[in-house]
């Protein structure tokens, strides 16, 4: 922890002057750089004498710094500083005044396949993503058939971008694909009906939850041997439509066509409670999307006939807030105390998580299929139903 003091003495501001005297860091004058100019000494004896003194006492290093060198920070201090810098400088959700959107053509909703694209990353480019049309050989596709209309809820990609988990198949399976090779690695069948939804743990990345028409959910561990089933979660009367999991909080949740949200523990698979949204109509209510926040809040949207709504509860089942929407909500994403949502009318809306008041609204004009944040929270990715990917930068 004293390295910076040593640097100050040898290379820094304590090498010469008053600070050097105070630190008793004083050497013979001719050892300092620039103190004498041997080339200007014409007297041979005097020159030899000075050269002898320099050889005897040595030479002080060049002075590199004029100001005190900062001390070395601990790993904890560095981590905290990096987190603070990332949060304040790159979190796009806190910089709504800087939002700019760009679009990339990916595919069309008429194509019965899943496409995976690779682009070259050019650090000198003004925009993060730039399609290279000359690299068409790098395009991969994953064929069906799918029993249901494919949506974002059927697909999960590991955080290293190497593997894709896919549900919605007629044989009730979850298929694991190697993305780079476009190759099926494993087909896992544990549900008794079509897999309707998948969700990956947002931080650990080693746990996944699946929901099915058979009214159950399964917690999986992702390992070197593929998917390992850990818990089977039951309690719904109709098909499971959406799921979410946070392993660190030991919480898993599932929403269903029966209008209920069930809360479970991950490690033991124990049922905790059922949450119902406030009654807004006598028509049957279906839960369509669900999210978990790291504060333990449960956010879900649903619909009945022509009514669409968004709700926030605590994990203990305490009601926080609800709103109705003129359009069906098709995408949800929570981050800290903020909530991003997209709807079928193409509106991307940033809200406060606890009051659901609108902070920023961005019309994208076409139905939104999903919403994601990059790992450093610097960009928002919004796929549209027409095959475009909207990238929002700050």
N, C-alpha and C positions, 0 to 999 in steps of 0.2 A: 504493500500500500504506500510505500515511500518512493516508488520509482519516479514519480513526477518531480520530487525534490531533487533527486539525482540528476534528472534531465535539466532542471533549472541551473544547477551548479556547473555542469560540464558543457552544455550546449545553449543554455538559456540566458535569462536576464540577470542571473547572479554571477555570470562569468566575469564581467567587468563593471567598473564604476562603484558607486556607493553601496549598492546591494552586495557586491562581491566583498567589499571591506567588512560589512556587517556580518557576513556569513563566514568570515575568515577564509575566503577562497581566493587568496592572493599569491601569485607566483612571481618569479623573477621577470622583469619587464620585457626582456628580449625573447621570452618564450611565446608572447602573444602575437597573433597574426597581424601584420602591418606595423608592428612597433619599430622595426628597423628595416632598412632597405640595403641589403648587402651589395647590390649592384652599384650603389652610389658611394660606397666607401672605397676611396682610392688608396688609402694606406694599407699595405699588405699585412703588416703586423696586427693592426687594429681589426682587420677583417678576419684574420685567423683566430684572434682572441674571441671575437663574437661568435664565430662558428663553433669554437670549442665550448663556449658557455651554452649555446643552443643544444649541442650534442650532449652536454652533461645534464642540463635541466630538462631537455625535451621540449616539445611544442604543444601548446594548448590547442584543442580542436577549434574549428571555425564556429563562431557564434551563429546559431541558426534561428533562435527565437528571441524576441524582445519583450514578450509578455509571459506571465506564469503559465506553465504547462498544466492542463487540467488533470486532476487525479483520475486514476483508473476506477471505473464504476464496477460494482458487483454485478453478477449475472441477473440478480433480481431487479436492480436499478435499471439495467439496460432493457429488460423485458417490460418493465412498467413504462419506461420512456417510449419504447417502440409502440406499445399498445396505445398510449396517449396520442402519439403522432399519427398513428393509423386512424384512430377514432376521429381526430379533429381535422386531419388533412384530406383523407380519402373517403370517409363515409358519405356516400352520395345522398343518403337519406337526410343528412343534416345540411345539405347544400342545394336545396331545391331551386334556388335562384339561378344556379349554374346549369340546370338540366338542358342537355342537347341530345336529340335523338337521331340515330342513323339506322338504316335498314339493310338487310342482306336477304336475298332470295334463297330459300332453303329447298322447299318442295311445295307440293300442292296437296290439299286435303283429299283430292281424288285419287292419289296414289296409294295402293294397298300395301305399302312397304314402309319401313323405317329407314331413313337415310342418315349416314354418318359422314361428315365432311371434315377434311383437314386443310388448313391454310398455313402458308408460311408466315411466320411472325417477323415483321420488319421493325426494328426498334426506331428507325428514323422516320417511319410513317407517322403522319399526324393523327391517325386513328388506329385503334388497337387491332381491328379486324379488317383484312383486305383480301377479297377472294382472288385466287390465282386460277384463272380459267384454263391455263395450260396444263394444270395438274389434274385432269379429269380422271386419270387412272387411280387417283387416290380416293375416289368416291366409293363408299361401301354401302350396300343395302342389305337389310334383313327381311326376308320374305315372311308372309303369313303361313297358313291362314289363321285369322283371329275370329273367335266366336262372337265377340262384341266389337262395336266401333272403337277403334284404338284411340286412346287419349293419354294425356300426360300421367294420369293416375296409374296407368298400367306399366309404366316404365321407371326404372331407377338405374342410375349410373354411379359406379363407385367413384370416390373422390380422386383417385389417381387416373380416372378416365380409361381404364383398361377393360372393364367388364360392364355389361348391360344385363339387368334382370328384367324379364318381361313376363307379364301375366296376360289374361284375356284369351287363352287358348282353349279350344273345344275339349281337350282331354284333361282339363283342370290343372294343368301343369304350370310351373314357373320355369322358364328356360333361361339359362345363363349363356351369354354370348361373349366371346373374345372379340372386342370391337376392332382391333387392328387387323385381325385375320378374318373377320366376319364369319366366325366359326362357332357352332354350338358346342359348348363344353359339357353341359349337364342339363338334364331335364328332371325336375323334382316334382313329385305328385304326392301331396299330403292332404289337400282339400278334397271334399266330396262334390264340389261344383266349381263353376268358373271362378277364377281369381279376378276380382273386380278392382283391386287397388293395392299398391305397394308404397312403402315409405321407408326411407333410410334414416338412421340416427344422424342428426346434423353435425355432431362433433366427433364422436368416437368412430363412426363409420364402419363398425364391425357388427352392427345389429340392424336387422330389418324386420318390419312387420308387414304381413299380408292380410287382406280381407277377402271374403268370398261370398258367393250367393248361398253357400251352405249355412250362413248366419254366424260363422266363426271367424276368428282372427288367429294367426300363428306368429309367434315371435321366433325369429331365426338368428343364428350366429353365422357370420360370414368368415370362413376359415380357408386354409389352403386346400381342403378337400371339398370345398363348395359350401352349400347351405346345410346347416345342422338345425333341426327344429328343437326349440327349447320349451316353449309353452303354447298350449292351445287355449284360447280365450273365448268363452261363450257367454250368452246372455241376451242376445237379440232375437226377436221374433221373425224378422225378415232379413233380406240380404244386407251385408255390410257394404257400404258405399265409399267410405273414406277412413283412413287410419293415420296415426302419428305416434312417434316414440322418441323419448329422450332417456337414454340409459342412465346418465349421470343422476337424473332426478328420480329414477326408478318408476317412471310413469309411461303407460301406454294407453291410448284412447282410440275408440272406434265409433263411427257414426253409421246410422242404418236407415233403410227405407221405412222403418217403423217410427222414425222421428225421435229416436233416443240417442244419447251419447253415453257410452260406458267407459268407466275409468278402471284401470287395472295396475297392479305392480308388475314390473318387468321380470325381476329376479325370481319371484315365487309364482307369478301368474295368478295372483289372487284378485278376485273381483272386489272393487271398493265401493262404487256407487254408480247410479244412473242419473244423468242430467237431462231434463226436458226444457226446451225453450219456452218462453212466455207464450201463452195461448193468444194467437192473433186472428185465428179463423177456425171454423169447425171442420174445414177440409183436412184430409190426411197430409201430414207434414213429412218431408224427406230431407235428411241431412245430406248435403252434397260435398262439402269441403270442410276440412278440419286442420287446425294448427295448434302446436304447443309452443309457449314462450318459455324462456329460461327462468322466468319469475314464477313459473308454475300456473300460468293462465291458459285457459282453453278457449280458443276462438273457432267458431264454426258458422257456416252459412247453410241455408236451406231454402226450400220452396214448397209451396202448396198452391195448386191451380195457378193463378196469376200473381201471387204474392211472393216476393223474395225478401229475405231478411238476413241480418248478420248479428251474431250474439257473442258476448264475452262473459265467461264465468271463471272463478278461481278453481283450482284443482280440488278444493274442499267443497265445491258445489255452490258457492255463494254467487248470486247473480250480480253482475257489474253493469252491463249496458247492452242495449239492442237498438238497431235501426232497421228500417225497411228500405228497399231499393226498387227503383222502377225497372231495373233490368236484372237478369239472372247473373249472379256472381260466379265467375268461371276460374278465378285464380286468387289465392291467398298466400301471404308471406308475412311473418312477424319478425321484427328485429328490435331488440331492446323494448322501448315503450312506444314503438311505431308499428303500423300495420299497412301493408301494401295490398291492394285488391284490384282485380281487373274484371270487367263484365262483358257480356255479349254485345254490348253497344260500342265497345272499343274504348271505354274510359279506364285509364289507369289512375287510381286514387290513393294518395298517401293520407293516412289518418292517425290521430292519436289513439293509442291502444285502449285507453281506459274511458275516454269520453266519445270516441269514434267521430270526433269532429274533423272535417276535411282541412288538411294542411296544404295540399297541392293536388291539382287535378290536371291530367294531361290527356287530351283526346287523341286517340290513335286511329279512330274512324272505322276500324274493322274489329270483329270479335276477337277477344284475347283468349288464348289457349292455356297460358300459364305465366308465371313470373318467378325469376330467380335473381339472386345476388351473386356476384363473383366472390371468391374467397376473401379478398381484401376489401370488400364492400365499396369498390370504386366504380362499378358499373351495374346497371340493372338490365337483365335480359328478358325480353318479352316476346314469345312466339305468338304470331297471329294465325288465324284460321286459314288465311290464303297462302300460307307457306313462307311468309316473311318473318325474319327475326329482327326485332327492334332492339338496338343497343343504346342505352341511355347513359351518357357520360356527364361528368360535372366539370 
